[in-house]
């Protein structure tokens, strides 16, 4: 059963040169050239990088998936349960993580030592269950088998910094970040990709945000009416009850951004909590890597123009 609140992380530690890392593909099929370039970047950080056995597979029937569901789940379970592995990197999103959730060996994963786990977009499905079941922080950032990682040195550095130097006081903010609703709040982060957060409502292994949470939300290629639909559903489902603040990320190819902003201000502005617009995580250039399940301070100050998250405890 999911926990009602995140316990303090135990055993998760920052990465250092010489650590073993495994790249898995829990969602869509990979572009080999991007994967090879991403592996080279990870190696340049001093990591000993391995590719999971089925990461380069393609589903025999559905071309929008990587390997077979059981193989993708098996790769992730084996990597997590290997005591010599320090980190698991998801290579790309797309679609498919939802299909493997019930195929993972959660008893074995829970019993294993915690791992650094990174990925974004569709990988939100995994972040939610890992957060609920294990109560450890995970990292929502650029994925190593995508152009948004291999062709974006700033996104690479943002991910490297959070994995290797996740010190208290680390400031997370992008050039477009603005206060939407003023205020300050402190709590543990939850959320990720909006459409996947919605998919997690009503299932038994995803807990609602613990009271006092800081919710992070972003999406890509969703029209404003769809974003309205998703957020309205979350409101009606009680998802935002008791949250302390909200940080919104990027909304790439979601139509007119002023309309998107107006929709989100309309839907979230009356909650009585501070809200940041366009913090800088998601599918945007130079995307931030942001922790989920970590304690942060949210600052939205119109007077100074400051809109940022401050990491209030070291990770690892």
LOVONU-478973 format. One record per residue (C-alpha): residue in three letters; chain; residue number from 1; x, y, z. Coordinates in steps of 0.1 Angstrom, whole numbers, plus 5000, padded with zeros to 4 digits. Each point is the difference from the previous one (the first is absolute). Layout:
BEGIN
  residuo  cadena  num    px    py    pz
      Ala       A  NUM     X     Y     Z
...
END
This chain:
BEGIN
  residuo  cadena  num    px    py    pz
      Unk       A    1  5000  5000  5000
      Unk       A    2  5012  5036  4994
      Unk       A    3  5014  5020  5028
      Unk       A    4  4981  5031  5012
      Unk       A    5  5031  5021  5002
      Unk       A    6  5036  4998  4989
      Unk       A    7  5023  4987  5027
      Unk       A    8  5035  5016  5002
      Unk       A    9  5021  4983  4973
      Unk       A   10  5024  4973  5013
      Unk       A   11  5030  4987  4980
      Unk       A   12  4996  5021  4968
      Unk       A   13  5033  5017  4993
      Unk       A   14  5014  5025  4975
      Unk       A   15  5019  4986  4971
      Unk       A   16  5038  5000  4997
      Unk       A   17  5025  4990  4973
      Unk       A   18  5003  4962  4998
      Unk       A   19  4964  4993  5008
      Unk       A   20  4982  4974  4978
      Unk       A   21  4969  5012  4981
      Unk       A   22  4975  4981  4979
      Unk       A   23  4980  5015  4972
      Unk       A   24  4965  4985  4996
      Unk       A   25  4972  5007  4975
      Unk       A   26  4967  4996  5018
      Unk       A   27  4979  5019  4974
      Unk       A   28  5005  5006  4963
      Unk       A   29  5026  4987  4975
      Unk       A   30  5034  5016  4999
      Unk       A   31  5019  5019  4973
      Unk       A   32  5033  4982  5000
      Unk       A   33  5021  5030  4991
      Unk       A   34  4985  5020  5029
      Unk       A   35  5006  4972  5025
      Unk       A   36  5036  4996  4989
      Unk       A   37  5006  5037  5005
      Unk       A   38  4983  5000  5033
      Unk       A   39  5021  4971  5012
      Unk       A   40  5031  5020  4991
      Unk       A   41  4989  5029  5021
      Unk       A   42  4993  4978  5030
      Unk       A   43  5035  4984  4996
      Unk       A   44  5015  5035  4999
      Unk       A   45  4986  5005  5035
      Unk       A   46  5021  4971  5012
      Unk       A   47  4972  4975  5002
      Unk       A   48  5003  4963  4990
      Unk       A   49  4971  4998  4977
      Unk       A   50  4981  4969  4989
      Unk       A   51  4970  4996  4977
      Unk       A   52  4972  4977  5012
      Unk       A   53  4997  4968  4979
      Unk       A   54  4967  5010  4983
      Unk       A   55  5005  5038  4999
      Unk       A   56  5005  5000  4962
      Unk       A   57  4971  4976  4993
      Unk       A   58  4968  5009  4981
      Unk       A   59  4966  4985  5008
      Unk       A   60  4991  4973  4975
      Unk       A   61  4965  5015  4995
      Unk       A   62  4998  5036  5012
      Unk       A   63  5026  5023  4985
      Unk       A   64  4994  5026  5027
      Unk       A   65  5015  4978  5026
      Unk       A   66  5036  4989  5007
      Unk       A   67  5003  4963  5007
      Unk       A   68  4973  4976  5013
      Unk       A   69  4984  5011  5032
      Unk       A   70  5014  4972  5021
      Unk       A   71  5035  5007  4986
      Unk       A   72  4999  5037  5008
      Unk       A   73  4987  4992  5035
      Unk       A   74  5027  4973  5005
      Unk       A   75  5028  5024  4990
      Unk       A   76  4988  5026  5026
      Unk       A   77  4995  4974  5027
      Unk       A   78  5035  4984  4994
      Unk       A   79  5017  5034  5000
      Unk       A   80  4983  5011  5032
      Unk       A   81  5008  4967  5018
      Unk       A   82  5037  5000  4990
      Unk       A   83  5019  5011  5031
      Unk       A   84  5028  5013  4979
      Unk       A   85  4979  5025  4981
      Unk       A   86  4998  5035  5013
      Unk       A   87  4978  5017  4974
      Unk       A   88  4973  4992  4974
      Unk       A   89  4995  5023  4971
      Unk       A   90  4969  4998  4979
      Unk       A   91  5009  5005  4963
      Unk       A   92  4969  5016  4987
      Unk       A   93  4962  5005  5006
      Unk       A   94  4972  4997  4974
      Unk       A   95  4976  4974  5014
      Unk       A   96  5003  4967  5017
      Unk       A   97  5010  5004  5037
      Unk       A   98  4964  4995  5010
      Unk       A   99  5000  4966  4984
      Unk       A  100  5028  4987  5021
      Unk       A  101  4990  5012  5035
      Unk       A  102  4982  4967  5008
      Unk       A  103  5028  4979  4986
      Unk       A  104  5028  5014  5022
      Unk       A  105  5010  4979  5031
      Unk       A  106  4992  5026  5026
      Unk       A  107  5008  4978  5029
      Unk       A  108  5035  4995  4987
      Unk       A  109  5004  5037  4991
      Unk       A  110  4988  5011  5034
      Unk       A  111  5025  4976  5017
      Unk       A  112  5029  5012  4979
      Unk       A  113  5023  5029  5008
      Unk       A  114  4987  5034  4987
      Unk       A  115  5012  5012  4967
      Unk       A  116  5003  5034  4983
      Unk       A  117  4971  4998  4974
      Unk       A  118  4997  5026  4972
      Unk       A  119  4975  5006  4972
      Unk       A  120  4972  5023  4990
      Unk       A  121  4968  5002  4979
      Unk       A  122  4985  4965  4998
      Unk       A  123  5023  4989  5028
      Unk       A  124  4978  5020  5023
      Unk       A  125  4980  4967  5003
      Unk       A  126  5030  4984  5016
      Unk       A  127  5009  5030  5022
      Unk       A  128  4965  4999  5015
      Unk       A  129  5001  4964  5010
      Unk       A  130  5036  5001  5012
      Unk       A  131  4992  5030  5021
      Unk       A  132  4969  4983  5015
      Unk       A  133  5015  4966  5006
      Unk       A  134  5037  5008  5009
      Unk       A  135  4997  5036  5013
      Unk       A  136  5034  5010  4984
      Unk       A  137  5008  5030  4979
      Unk       A  138  5002  4996  4962
      Unk       A  139  5012  5024  4973
      Unk       A  140  4979  5015  4973
      Unk       A  141  5023  5012  4972
      Unk       A  142  5013  4996  4965
      Unk       A  143  5002  4965  4987
      Unk       A  144  5033  4987  4987
      Unk       A  145  4987  4984  4968
      Unk       A  146  4983  5031  4987
      Unk       A  147  5010  5031  4979
      Unk       A  148  4990  5022  5030
      Unk       A  149  5029  4985  5019
      Unk       A  150  5027  4992  4975
      Unk       A  151  4996  5033  4981
      Unk       A  152  4996  5022  5030
      Unk       A  153  5031  5006  5022
      Unk       A  154  4980  5021  5025
      Unk       A  155  4975  4972  5006
      Unk       A  156  5029  4976  5004
      Unk       A  157  5016  5022  5026
      Unk       A  158  4968  5005  5019
      Unk       A  159  4995  4962  5003
      Unk       A  160  5037  4994  5009
      Unk       A  161  4999  5027  5027
      Unk       A  162  4969  4986  5017
      Unk       A  163  5014  4965  4999
      Unk       A  164  5036  5007  5011
      Unk       A  165  4995  5033  5020
      Unk       A  166  4965  5000  5016
      Unk       A  167  5009  5022  5029
      Unk       A  168  4976  5019  5022
      Unk       A  169  4996  5035  4987
      Unk       A  170  5001  4990  4963
      Unk       A  171  4978  5024  4981
      Unk       A  172  4977  4987  4973
      Unk       A  173  4986  5026  4976
      Unk       A  174  5000  5008  4963
      Unk       A  175  5002  5032  4980
      Unk       A  176  4962  5002  4994
      Unk       A  177  4990  4993  5036
      Unk       A  178  4975  5024  5013
      Unk       A  179  4978  5003  5031
      Unk       A  180  4964  4992  4991
      Unk       A  181  4985  5000  5035
      Unk       A  182  5023  5016  5027
      Unk       A  183  5012  4983  5031
      Unk       A  184  5025  4976  5015
      Unk       A  185  4995  4964  5009
      Unk       A  186  5020  4970  5012
      Unk       A  187  4994  4963  4994
      Unk       A  188  5009  4969  4981
      Unk       A  189  4996  5000  4962
      Unk       A  190  4975  4978  4981
      Unk       A  191  4987  4999  4965
      Unk       A  192  5016  5000  4966
      Unk       A  193  4982  4998  4966
      Unk       A  194  4964  5012  5004
      Unk       A  195  4983  4974  4978
      Unk       A  196  5019  4972  5018
      Unk       A  197  4991  5014  5034
      Unk       A  198  4964  4999  4989
      Unk       A  199  5005  4963  4990
      Unk       A  200  5011  4993  5036
      Unk       A  201  4967  5011  5016
      Unk       A  202  4979  4972  5013
      Unk       A  203  5026  4972  4998
      Unk       A  204  5010  4982  5033
      Unk       A  205  5037  5004  4998
      Unk       A  206  5002  5038  4996
      Unk       A  207  4994  5021  5031
      Unk       A  208  4986  5035  4998
      Unk       A  209  5024  5028  5008
      Unk       A  210  5008  5000  5037
      Unk       A  211  4988  5032  5018
      Unk       A  212  5024  5028  4995
      Unk       A  213  5014  4988  4967
      Unk       A  214  5014  5021  4972
      Unk       A  215  4984  4989  4968
      Unk       A  216  5020  5001  4967
      Unk       A  217  4981  4998  4967
      Unk       A  218  5009  5003  4963
      Unk       A  219  4989  4986  4967
      Unk       A  220  5006  4999  4963
      Unk       A  221  4978  5000  4969
      Unk       A  222  4968  5005  5019
      Unk       A  223  4975  5027  4989
      Unk       A  224  4988  5025  5026
      Unk       A  225  4966  4983  5003
      Unk       A  226  5017  4967  5008
      Unk       A  227  5021  5017  5027
      Unk       A  228  4968  5015  5014
      Unk       A  229  4985  4965  4999
      Unk       A  230  5029  4984  5019
      Unk       A  231  5003  5026  5027
      Unk       A  232  4962  5002  5005
      Unk       A  233  4999  4963  5005
      Unk       A  234  5028  5002  5026
      Unk       A  235  4982  5028  5018
      Unk       A  236  4967  4979  5000
      Unk       A  237  5020  4969  5012
      Unk       A  238  5014  5020  5030
      Unk       A  239  5036  4997  4987
      Unk       A  240  5009  5035  5012
      Unk       A  241  4984  4999  5034
      Unk       A  242  5027  5008  5026
      Unk       A  243  5028  5008  4976
      Unk       A  244  5023  5029  5010
      Unk       A  245  5010  5013  4965
      Unk       A  246  5002  4993  4963
      Unk       A  247  5028  5004  4975
      Unk       A  248  4991  4998  4964
      Unk       A  249  5025  4990  4974
      Unk       A  250  5000  5003  4962
      Unk       A  251  4971  4996  4976
      Unk       A  252  5017  4993  4967
      Unk       A  253  4977  4998  4969
      Unk       A  254  4970  5005  5022
      Unk       A  255  4985  5028  4979
      Unk       A  256  5001  5036  5009
      Unk       A  257  5020  5004  5033
      Unk       A  258  4980  5030  5012
      Unk       A  259  4969  4979  4997
      Unk       A  260  5017  4971  5019
      Unk       A  261  5010  5024  5027
      Unk       A  262  4965  5015  5002
      Unk       A  263  4985  4965  5003
      Unk       A  264  5024  4990  5028
      Unk       A  265  4996  5033  5018
      Unk       A  266  4962  4995  4998
      Unk       A  267  5001  4964  5013
      Unk       A  268  5028  5004  5026
      Unk       A  269  5000  5036  5010
      Unk       A  270  4972  4996  5025
      Unk       A  271  5016  4973  5021
      Unk       A  272  5016  5024  5024
      Unk       A  273  5035  4987  4994
      Unk       A  274  5030  5015  4983
      Unk       A  275  5005  4991  4963
      Unk       A  276  5030  5003  4977
      Unk       A  277  4996  5003  4962
      Unk       A  278  5025  4984  4977
      Unk       A  279  5026  4989  5025
      Unk       A  280  5021  4984  4973
      Unk       A  281  4995  4962  5003
      Unk       A  282  4982  4979  4974
      Unk       A  283  5005  4998  4963
      Unk       A  284  5017  5034  4995
      Unk       A  285  5035  5008  4990
      Unk       A  286  5025  5001  5029
      Unk       A  287  4975  4980  5021
      Unk       A  288  5007  4999  5037
      Unk       A  289  5003  4967  5018
      Unk       A  290  4977  5002  5030
      Unk       A  291  4996  4976  5029
      Unk       A  292  4968  4982  5008
      Unk       A  293  4995  4990  5037
      Unk       A  294  5026  5026  5012
      Unk       A  295  4994  5029  5024
      Unk       A  296  5002  5034  4983
      Unk       A  297  4990  5036  5007
      Unk       A  298  4979  5016  4973
      Unk       A  299  5004  5038  4996
      Unk       A  300  4977  5021  4978
      Unk       A  301  5007  5037  5007
      Unk       A  302  4985  5025  4975
      Unk       A  303  5019  5029  5017
      Unk       A  304  5034  4986  4992
      Unk       A  305  4989  4978  4971
      Unk       A  306  5015  4969  5017
      Unk       A  307  4983  4968  4990
      Unk       A  308  5020  4969  5011
      Unk       A  309  5003  4968  5020
      Unk       A  310  5027  4997  5026
      Unk       A  311  5012  4966  5010
      Unk       A  312  4998  5000  5038
      Unk       A  313  5017  4967  5007
      Unk       A  314  5029  4983  4983
      Unk       A  315  4991  4969  4980
      Unk       A  316  5024  4972  5009
END
